Every structure is written in C-alpha cells, then in structure tokens.
C-alpha cells in the first residue's frame, strides 16, 4: 500500500486546501479492509477522495485520506443484461473506452469526465436530458467496505441500503465496486448555436422534449443563450433547428461515440454554485436569477450560467429525489471573487425549493437540508447502522448531516 505523509491537498479549482495526516492508496479491497480495521481500532477517522472536482469540504480531514486511484478497471460485464461491474476508483475518462470495447455505454455523462466513478455516484453528479437520471441512478449494486472493515454486497433486493448509498458522500463506507445498468454503445451528434435568451425560453419546452440531451449556457453580458443539443444521428428535430438556428450558423457540429461527444474538455477552472429546481418552477426562478445578475453582478461575472434538465430518481439524498428537475449552475472563474455573487444569488435559488449540489458551493446545514429530503431520516438510520461511531465523518459532514 502506497502512503504519503503530511502534504497539502488542493482541489481542482484551487478553492479548497487542507493537509491530511496521511494519504493512503490501497491496491486492493483486502488492503482497504485492513486499513479501515486499523483505523477503527485506533479511534481515527477516514475520508475517501476522488479526483478533487468537488468544492465543498466533503473530503477535508486532518487524519486519514484514502484514494482509490489504484483500485480501477472493468471487473465483469454482461452484454445481454446490459450491466457491468467496475472498480470504484476508475476514472470516467477510462470508463467509456472500457465499456465500448464490450459493446456497452453509460446512458449519460456529465459536462466533464475527469472525475472518479465513486465520486460522481457519491455526490449525485449528473448530465442533462429529461429522461436521463444522474450517475447514481445507474447503480444496480455495489461492494462497500464499512466502518467495521467488513465488505457488504448490496443489490436491488435491498432497496433501502441501495437507495441510501446511491448518494451518500462517503458517509456510509467506501465503495470498491459498482455494478451499473448500461445501454448498447451508441453515437451522438452534437450541435451548438447562440440565440437571444428570450428565443431560447420561448422554445424551451420543445428543446427539452425533442432532444435526447439539451442544455443551455446563459451569457449575462450579451443576454445570449448558447444552446447545446445531442441526438442519435438521423434523429434530430430538423424543423426546430431550422426555426431556431441563426443565419450565422453553428458554433459546433460534431459526431462520435457517446463518451467522445458528451463530455467537454475544460482548461479554464472555475468555482460553482448549483441548485436543483423543480422543473415546473424553473422559468420563474431563472428569470429572477437573470434579473438579479443583470442588476447587480453583470460586470463582475466572468463566466456564465448553465441550465440543464434531469429525471427524477429514488436516491434518499439525491437532489433529484422524487421530482423532475432543472438545474441552475452559477460559474465564476477561479481567479475572480465569487463569495458576494454566490451569497446574493443563493436565497433566490432556495426560495424555489432548490436543493444544492452536494459537491458545489452552498451554505446549507443539516437543519436547512432535512426538510428538502423526504427520506432524510431513512438515510440516517442506514448511516447509523453502518457507521455507528462516525468513522467516516469529518467536521463538515457532521455539520450538514447531523447538525453538530
């Protein structure tokens, strides 16, 4: 097992820094079990870490930080059943090609793919598409090392634990394998173009309904929407495109396998606040956000606002639990201040029953979060059963899950 002593850890955007007591990199499930047993005996705490794309301190610890970067790869697949099992530390950039070789694919991706598989599942990370759920909704089963150092294997015959673990922030244990529901490998065509934001909003229902994947960036300084759609080649809504596409043509028009087309390449780093809004409330919420930014922040916002659509799911702490959702993400270059901007916008997002992305900037604590999640107490029951001593809790998780 590789081990690094005290060294500062920095997240992707540079907005989160801490120094763990030690960073452990087990090379197998057995080594991870041994590590957890030893930590429990010594009364220590453990936090799992992925690729560091989250900007909330869910992984921050002065004690043991565990990376799964050596526990990676495809374990098994069943093309007929459309399932595969992957080790939890596998990077998303490696998942697509590995599944493609066996004729399978993830149903969807997020906007980028440099995270670890366990991280996108554990935080409820998502892509876009009205019929497409987040990463955790693809999970049909898993293996997890619990606070006792034992391995539990959970499938769809145990929906209580499965739905608690799907979005669990590493608070129940550490995933070692994830069994995913998949689809046959498929190709997509991506098109992007810009229109005035009012034209986008006027056609919002059609854009959502007639495209497999649809989202848009709102550029505050130009009051312009950058529309992004993806569809299987030959299945594009051409009439809608003819009506909406400007004379200037497309900003992007490309085709490829899904894992090549959906994730974007991102060089510019940013901080982000993202809230999940009930789909029916999106228009009103977005217009209020738009007016506030134009009124107070337009000259300071260095980036854009991303709006996506996500299907409902059953994960107890999933921000999409029980309701079809549209998301509003405020993005700010990591070289520019974001605190005043985010603080001013958050009350608007909360006023529409918004649920924050667990891995993005927000200020909510346990008392704020509990009313947003109907299955909150069920999640806590599972957490207390699997980790009664709080071995997997850090100070931040105690604030947002327990209220300490």
DRENTOR-385243 format. One line per field, with one value per residue (C-alpha): residue number from 0; z, y, x. Coordinates in nm, 2 decimals. Last residue first. Example, Ala and Ser with C-alpha at 12.3 -4.5 7.8 and 13.67 -1.06 7.14 Angstrom:
// DRENTOR-385243
i = 1/0
c3 = 0.71/0.78
c2 = -0.11/-0.45
c1 = 1.37/1.23
// end
This chain:
// DRENTOR-385243
i = 403/402/401/400/399/398/397/396/395/394/393/392/391/390/389/388/387/386/385/384/383/382/381/380/379/378/377/376/375/374/373/372/371/370/369/368/367/366/365/364/363/362/361/360/359/358/357/356/355/354/353/352/351/350/349/348/347/346/345/344/343/342/341/340/339/338/337/336/335/334/333/332/331/330/329/328/327/326/325/324/323/322/321/320/319/318/317/316/315/314/313/312/311/310/309/308/307/306/305/304/303/302/301/300/299/298/297/296/295/294/293/292/291/290/289/288/287/286/285/284/283/282/281/280/279/278/277/276/275/274/273/272/271/270/269/268/267/266/265/264/263/262/261/260/259/258/257/256/255/254/253/252/251/250/249/248/247/246/245/244/243/242/241/240/239/238/237/236/235/234/233/232/231/230/229/228/227/226/225/224/223/222/221/220/219/218/217/216/215/214/213/212/211/210/209/208/207/206/205/204/203/202/201/200/199/198/197/196/195/194/193/192/191/190/189/188/187/186/185/184/183/182/181/180/179/178/177/176/175/174/173/172/171/170/169/168/167/166/165/164/163/162/161/160/159/158/157/156/155/154/153/152/151/150/149/148/147/146/145/144/143/142/141/140/139/138/137/136/135/134/133/132/131/130/129/128/127/126/125/124/123/122/121/120/119/118/117/116/115/114/113/112/111/110/109/108/107/106/105/104/103/102/101/100/99/98/97/96/95/94/93/92/91/90/89/88/87/86/85/84/83/82/81/80/79/78/77/76/75/74/73/72/71/70/69/68/67/66/65/64/63/62/61/60/59/58/57/56/55/54/53/52/51/50/49/48/47/46/45/44/43/42/41/40/39/38/37/36/35/34/33/32/31/30/29/28/27/26/25/24/23/22/21/20/19/18/17/16/15/14/13/12/11/10/9/8/7/6/5/4/3/2/1/0
c3 = 1.51/1.28/1.19/0.81/0.71/1.01/1.09/0.72/0.75/1.07/0.91/0.92/0.80/1.15/1.28/1.57/1.45/1.08/0.91/1.14/1.20/0.82/0.75/1.00/0.88/0.53/0.64/0.84/0.53/0.31/0.24/0.16/0.15/0.51/0.62/0.43/0.63/0.97/0.85/0.72/0.40/0.28/-0.08/-0.31/-0.52/-0.43/-0.27/-0.54/-0.36/-0.34/-0.46/-0.31/-0.52/-0.24/-0.21/-0.56/-0.48/-0.14/-0.31/-0.56/-0.32/-0.14/-0.48/-0.61/-0.28/-0.25/-0.61/-0.64/-0.97/-1.05/-1.01/-1.30/-1.19/-1.27/-1.14/-1.21/-1.24/-1.26/-1.40/-1.22/-1.24/-0.89/-0.64/-0.54/-0.79/-0.52/-0.44/-0.06/-0.05/-0.40/-0.58/-0.91/-1.10/-1.45/-1.51/-1.71/-1.75/-1.71/-1.71/-1.61/-1.75/-1.69/-1.57/-1.37/-1.24/-1.48/-1.47/-1.10/-0.96/-1.19/-1.47/-1.22/-1.03/-1.34/-1.46/-1.13/-1.11/-1.47/-1.39/-1.09/-1.28/-1.57/-1.35/-1.12/-1.31/-1.33/-0.96/-0.91/-0.84/-0.72/-0.84/-0.71/-0.90/-0.88/-1.21/-1.40/-1.76/-1.94/-1.98/-2.25/-2.28/-2.20/-2.44/-2.77/-2.70/-2.45/-2.68/-2.98/-3.25/-3.43/-3.45/-3.52/-3.32/-3.33/-3.58/-3.85/-3.87/-4.01/-3.67/-3.58/-3.41/-3.68/-3.89/-3.58/-3.47/-3.81/-3.81/-3.48/-3.49/-3.53/-3.82/-3.60/-3.24/-3.06/-2.88/-2.81/-2.69/-2.70/-2.61/-2.48/-2.51/-2.27/-2.40/-2.06/-1.89/-2.11/-2.05/-2.12/-2.25/-2.21/-2.42/-2.45/-2.62/-2.80/-2.89/-2.54/-2.39/-2.69/-2.75/-2.39/-2.40/-2.73/-2.58/-2.33/-2.61/-2.80/-2.49/-2.43/-2.76/-2.98/-3.00/-3.16/-3.06/-3.23/-3.10/-3.30/-3.10/-3.14/-2.93/-2.74/-2.60/-2.27/-1.91/-1.56/-1.34/-1.08/-0.86/-0.69/-0.40/-0.25/0.08/0.38/0.48/0.49/0.15/0.03/0.03/-0.30/-0.41/-0.06/0.09/-0.22/-0.21/0.17/0.15/-0.19/-0.06/-0.34/-0.59/-0.49/-0.19/-0.12/0.23/0.30/0.65/0.80/1.08/0.94/0.61/0.30/0.00/-0.29/-0.52/-0.69/-0.96/-0.99/-1.29/-1.07/-0.90/-1.23/-1.26/-1.44/-1.81/-1.94/-1.95/-2.06/-1.90/-1.71/-1.34/-1.03/-0.73/-0.49/-0.42/-0.78/-0.93/-0.67/-0.70/-1.07/-1.04/-1.20/-1.52/-1.74/-1.79/-1.86/-1.71/-1.89/-1.99/-2.05/-1.99/-2.27/-2.39/-2.68/-2.49/-2.61/-2.56/-2.19/-2.15/-2.37/-2.17/-1.82/-1.87/-1.89/-1.60/-1.38/-1.22/-0.84/-0.78/-0.96/-1.24/-1.27/-1.60/-1.70/-2.02/-1.94/-2.28/-2.27/-1.92/-1.79/-1.55/-1.34/-1.55/-1.41/-1.10/-0.74/-0.76/-0.77/-0.47/-0.25/0.12/0.34/0.71/0.97/0.92/0.70/0.41/0.18/0.20/0.21/-0.07/-0.40/-0.56/-0.85/-0.64/-0.84/-0.58/-0.21/0.07/0.43/0.74/1.11/1.39/1.70/1.68/1.65/1.38/1.18/1.19/1.07/0.80/0.67/0.67/0.47/0.22/0.18/0.11/-0.14/-0.33/-0.41/-0.11/-0.16/0.19/0.23/0.58/0.84/0.58/0.50/0.36/0.06/-0.11/-0.37/-0.60/-0.88/-0.89/-0.52/-0.33/-0.08/0.13/0.22/0.55/0.48/0.16/0.17/-0.10/0.00
c2 = 1.94/1.94/1.57/1.56/1.91/2.00/1.65/1.61/1.93/1.82/1.48/1.16/0.82/0.68/0.81/0.56/0.39/0.36/0.10/0.12/0.50/0.56/0.33/0.51/0.85/0.77/0.68/1.00/1.21/1.02/1.32/1.54/1.92/1.95/1.79/2.03/2.35/2.19/1.99/2.30/2.50/2.74/2.63/2.58/2.26/1.89/1.83/2.01/2.23/2.16/2.44/2.47/2.79/3.02/2.84/2.95/3.31/3.30/3.16/3.45/3.72/3.48/3.34/3.69/3.81/3.50/3.45/3.65/3.61/3.38/3.07/3.19/3.20/2.96/2.98/2.65/2.63/2.28/2.17/1.88/1.60/1.52/1.23/1.26/1.47/1.62/1.26/1.21/0.91/0.80/0.73/0.92/1.21/1.30/1.58/1.90/2.15/2.52/2.66/3.03/3.20/3.33/3.64/3.77/4.11/4.35/4.16/4.14/4.38/4.44/4.20/3.93/4.00/4.00/3.67/3.50/3.61/3.49/3.16/3.10/3.19/2.96/2.68/2.64/2.35/2.16/2.16/2.34/2.18/2.43/2.48/2.71/2.69/2.78/2.78/2.64/2.72/2.41/2.22/1.95/1.87/1.54/1.43/1.36/1.11/0.90/0.90/0.78/1.04/1.33/1.70/2.04/2.33/2.71/2.66/2.90/3.28/3.28/3.17/2.83/2.85/2.78/2.55/2.36/2.30/2.17/1.94/1.76/1.53/1.16/1.10/1.08/1.00/1.33/1.60/1.96/2.27/2.61/2.91/3.16/3.53/3.82/3.95/4.02/3.75/3.46/3.19/2.85/2.60/2.24/1.96/1.59/1.35/1.64/1.70/1.74/1.97/2.20/2.19/2.30/2.57/2.74/3.07/3.04/3.00/3.29/3.50/3.41/3.57/3.29/3.10/2.77/2.42/2.09/1.75/1.43/1.11/0.75/0.45/0.16/-0.06/0.07/0.03/-0.05/-0.03/-0.25/-0.05/-0.20/-0.07/0.18/0.32/0.34/0.50/0.87/0.86/1.14/0.91/0.95/0.59/0.46/0.53/0.40/0.07/0.03/0.06/-0.11/-0.45/-0.69/-0.43/-0.52/-0.48/-0.65/-0.56/-0.58/-0.58/-0.33/-0.25/0.10/-0.04/-0.15/-0.14/-0.36/-0.23/-0.28/-0.16/0.19/0.39/0.62/0.73/0.88/1.12/1.04/1.07/1.12/1.50/1.51/1.66/1.53/1.44/1.42/1.27/1.32/0.95/0.84/1.11/1.04/0.66/0.69/0.92/1.27/1.38/1.34/1.68/1.81/1.50/1.17/0.96/0.61/0.47/0.25/-0.11/-0.31/-0.48/-0.25/0.05/-0.03/0.01/0.32/0.49/0.40/0.53/0.90/0.84/0.75/0.41/0.43/0.23/-0.08/-0.15/-0.40/-0.42/-0.44/-0.46/-0.80/-0.93/-0.75/-0.89/-0.74/-0.80/-0.63/-0.33/-0.12/0.06/0.02/0.21/0.55/0.46/0.74/0.73/1.04/0.96/1.24/1.62/1.58/1.75/1.51/1.68/2.02/2.17/2.24/1.90/1.82/1.66/1.35/1.10/1.11/0.88/1.02/0.82/0.90/0.75/0.56/0.34/0.02/0.18/0.30/-0.05/-0.21/0.05/-0.01/-0.39/-0.36/-0.13/-0.37/-0.65/-0.44/-0.40/-0.15/0.07/0.44/0.60/0.97/1.07/1.34/1.53/1.89/2.11/2.33/2.41/2.68/2.56/2.47/2.11/2.05/2.10/1.86/1.98/1.71/1.52/1.17/0.97/0.60/0.34/0.00
c1 = -2.31/-2.61/-2.61/-2.58/-2.46/-2.25/-2.12/-2.03/-1.82/-1.64/-1.54/-1.75/-1.63/-1.55/-1.88/-1.91/-2.23/-2.11/-2.33/-2.63/-2.60/-2.58/-2.87/-3.09/-2.97/-3.08/-3.42/-3.44/-3.36/-3.61/-3.84/-3.53/-3.57/-3.69/-3.35/-3.13/-3.18/-3.15/-2.84/-2.66/-2.68/-2.41/-2.35/-2.06/-2.07/-2.02/-2.35/-2.54/-2.79/-3.16/-3.39/-3.73/-3.79/-3.68/-3.35/-3.24/-3.33/-3.16/-2.84/-2.80/-2.66/-2.42/-2.30/-2.20/-2.05/-1.83/-1.73/-1.41/-1.22/-0.92/-1.14/-1.36/-1.72/-2.00/-2.36/-2.54/-2.91/-3.06/-3.39/-3.56/-3.81/-3.91/-3.90/-3.53/-3.34/-3.11/-3.03/-3.02/-3.26/-3.18/-3.51/-3.48/-3.63/-3.50/-3.25/-3.26/-2.98/-2.91/-2.55/-2.49/-2.18/-1.83/-1.65/-1.95/-1.83/-2.00/-2.33/-2.34/-2.61/-2.90/-2.82/-2.74/-3.06/-3.27/-3.13/-3.17/-3.53/-3.59/-3.43/-3.65/-3.97/-3.88/-3.76/-4.06/-4.22/-3.89/-3.84/-3.51/-3.17/-2.91/-2.55/-2.28/-1.96/-1.59/-1.39/-1.10/-1.03/-0.90/-1.22/-1.27/-1.64/-1.81/-2.09/-1.91/-1.64/-1.82/-2.13/-1.94/-1.89/-2.05/-1.97/-2.14/-2.02/-2.07/-2.34/-2.46/-2.45/-2.81/-2.93/-3.06/-3.40/-3.66/-3.45/-3.34/-3.69/-3.78/-3.48/-3.56/-3.25/-3.30/-3.06/-2.76/-2.86/-2.92/-2.72/-2.82/-2.64/-2.80/-2.57/-2.82/-2.75/-2.80/-2.47/-2.31/-2.51/-2.41/-2.68/-2.55/-2.80/-2.89/-3.04/-2.98/-3.22/-3.38/-3.75/-3.89/-3.64/-3.60/-3.97/-4.05/-3.78/-3.89/-3.99/-3.70/-3.44/-3.58/-3.58/-3.21/-3.11/-2.97/-2.64/-2.55/-2.44/-2.49/-2.37/-2.44/-2.45/-2.33/-2.43/-2.28/-2.56/-2.71/-2.60/-2.71/-2.41/-2.25/-2.01/-1.70/-1.49/-1.72/-1.61/-1.85/-2.17/-2.06/-1.87/-2.10/-2.40/-2.58/-2.65/-2.58/-2.92/-3.10/-2.91/-2.95/-3.33/-3.36/-3.21/-3.31/-3.17/-2.82/-2.58/-2.25/-2.11/-1.74/-1.61/-1.36/-1.61/-1.66/-1.80/-1.61/-1.86/-1.95/-2.22/-2.55/-2.78/-2.62/-2.74/-2.94/-2.62/-2.49/-2.78/-3.10/-3.19/-3.54/-3.53/-3.17/-2.86/-2.56/-2.54/-2.33/-2.52/-2.23/-2.15/-2.20/-1.98/-1.71/-1.72/-1.66/-1.36/-1.38/-1.21/-1.53/-1.67/-2.03/-2.18/-2.22/-2.52/-2.65/-2.31/-2.20/-2.18/-2.03/-1.75/-1.47/-1.71/-1.73/-1.35/-1.34/-1.62/-1.49/-1.14/-1.22/-1.46/-1.17/-1.19/-1.16/-1.48/-1.39/-1.63/-1.91/-2.11/-2.47/-2.67/-2.82/-2.72/-2.38/-2.30/-1.98/-1.70/-1.43/-1.35/-1.07/-0.95/-0.84/-0.51/-0.67/-0.88/-0.75/-0.80/-0.74/-0.66/-0.65/-0.65/-0.96/-1.13/-1.32/-1.66/-1.50/-1.73/-1.55/-1.59/-1.36/-1.10/-1.01/-1.15/-1.12/-1.23/-1.23/-1.12/-1.13/-0.92/-1.01/-0.71/-0.91/-1.13/-0.83/-0.68/-1.00/-1.03/-0.67/-0.72/-1.04/-0.86/-0.58/-0.83/-1.02/-0.69/-0.41/-0.46/-0.36/-0.33/-0.28/-0.17/-0.24/-0.43/-0.33/-0.61/-0.69/-1.02/-1.06/-0.79/-1.03/-0.94/-0.89/-0.57/-0.41/-0.12/0.13/0.16/0.28/0.21/0.14/0.14/0.00
// end
